Amino acid sequence: MPSSPHLAIETTGLVKAFGDTRAVDGVDLQVPTGAVYGVLGPNGAGKTTTIRMLATLLRPDAGTARVLGHDVVDEPDAVRRRISLTGQLASVDEELGGHENLQLLGRLLGYSRRQAAARADELITAFGLTAAASRLVKNYSGGMRRRLDIAASLVVTPDLLFLDEPTTGLDPRSRNEVWAIVRALVSQGTTVLLCTQYLDEADQLASRIAVIDTGRVIAEGTPGELKASVGRSALHVRVLDPERRDEARAILARGLGDSVHPDPDPVGLTAPVADAEEAAEAISALTAAGVPIGGFSLGQPSLDEVFLALTGRPATDETPEEVAA
Amino acid sequence: MSTAATTSPDTPSTTPSEVALHAALASGERPPRVSAPVACLAFAGRSMRKIRHVPEQLLDVTITPVLFLVMFVYLFGGAVAGSTDDYLQFILPGILVQAVLFTTVYSGVTLNTDMTKGVVDRFRSLPVWGPAPLVGAAVGDLVRYLVAASVTVIVGFALGFEAGGGVLGVLGGIALVMLFAFGLAWVFTTLGLLMRSPSAVMNTGFMALFPLVFLSNIFVDPSTLPSVLESMVDLNPVSHLVTAVRGLLGGTADAGDIGLVLGEAAVLTLVFVPLTTRMYRRA
């Protein structure tokens, strides 16, 4: 198949089986260059196996995959020269220090001893790891390890970066730091393939998303299209005075219909809305009527809701363990 | 400019600085592809740094040969050779071989442990010569062999060993053992990729190594053995190595003995390096 110059990744009918399990079962992907492309799916959906084939670590059983114009089976070295991988397991050496890890990779990527040390210094500083530079990585916190892991992928800035669940298990602050790094990277022109279990994360970072389940792509599009296909999001409102909740409910019902219902929380109300605009109008109606509100939020549909809408079953329903091999 | 540079040690986790981050990402002319020897040396450096971080890992390669030497010389020396001094002369080259060969099993254990870590994925996705991580580790392991060999020889001298082959003979003997160990270690790295856990590699490795070491001419003169056993001992490559090392240390080196050992080391290397590499790339 001829490859388009605008595609960072192009796969056709990609298959990988482990024993009787078809971990990846005919995946077609078209990932444009210069943006974050999200691959969204639960554990065991085949995300990691797909990444491992694209990063030349696993041979596909069937189908083709071209990365930056090179076939992953026929020209693995050409692919390796332009990609980096930050895997789900920490892809740094835990028995070395942070600086040592970066310096080793610098040497392996062709820098001289001095250049490698200088590049490691630069990345250590940029990623806020100065105080821990010489400490063994096994003593790093989760967030620091993740940052080092991403820094290790950027010793030579790659054209394409594979990020496999970069924020799983991180606290919110570390997660935001990782997101900032990904945004900075994309602004410099790197394409990122981001595997995640969180719709929220894909929505924040990705310009397109493929949803995969049991080894197949079951939906593809922009985050907006995807959420639209899921349907309505939920508007949560908290009034200040529980006595006035029924009044508020009546006002909201004028714009949003009868489906406005009270929460178990005595000041809470929830209503499905089509979009942010409809939600804003409903809130304005409340304030115009003089009902004081303590807060409101527009809930994203969760991965579970996306899956429920796309597959008719929740994401966590008896999916097999992710095959690590 | 950078906030990270001024961070005090008690706040180790600092937010990456935006400016430094963008600068670091922008810099980056892609350097030329690294040559195979440089890649191997970089991986050997990785092993050395690990030893520097945890020097205790050299304890077993240091203590085991001392224990074996002292135990065999003083416990069995009188009974086997008539005097402990005579037995020391006989057994030291053998303990030297045994000490280094036992160390080779750890190459397989280390690789097996490595394979369970994500860092192997990074190494395998780098544009470097495929076998480099393995060859580099094998070169790094030579340091362990050297430590085990040196300790054995030094303790041997302290107990009164006399090397008829002089300094050159001793150095030659150590070099020959290390070369053979380099070849043998590849058998255990292959095993390390076949087995599911480090302890399985350890058990299987020693199970294979024990008969090779004890059914050799390390501890007894094979001519005292029943003939079936004697012919097995004579076929054992470990016996060939011990014979050659005894010759080098004692000053009676035989080119044929040394040539045989070099040939066996070469065969081990040529068969098991491609095998290990293939399994490593496919794992």
Interface residues (C-beta under 8 A of the other chain):
Chain A: R52 A55 T56 L57 R59 D77 R80 R81 I83 S84 L85 G87 Q88 L89 A90 S91 V92 D93 E94 E95 L96 G97 E100 L104 L105 R107 L108 L109 G110 Y111 Q115 R119 E122 L123 I124 T125 A126 F127 G128 L129 T130 A131 A132 R135 L136 S141 G143 M144 R147 A152 L154 V156 T157 E177 A180 I181 A184 L185 S187 Q188 T190 A325
Chain B: S2 T3 A4 A5 T7 S8 P9 T11 P12 S13 T14 T15 P16 S17 E18 A20 L21 H22 A23 A24 L25 A26 S27 G28 R30 P31 P32 R33 V34 V38 A39 A42 F43 G45 R46 R49 K50 H53 V54 K117 G118 V119 D121 R122 F123 R124 S125 L126 P127 V128 A132 R282 A283
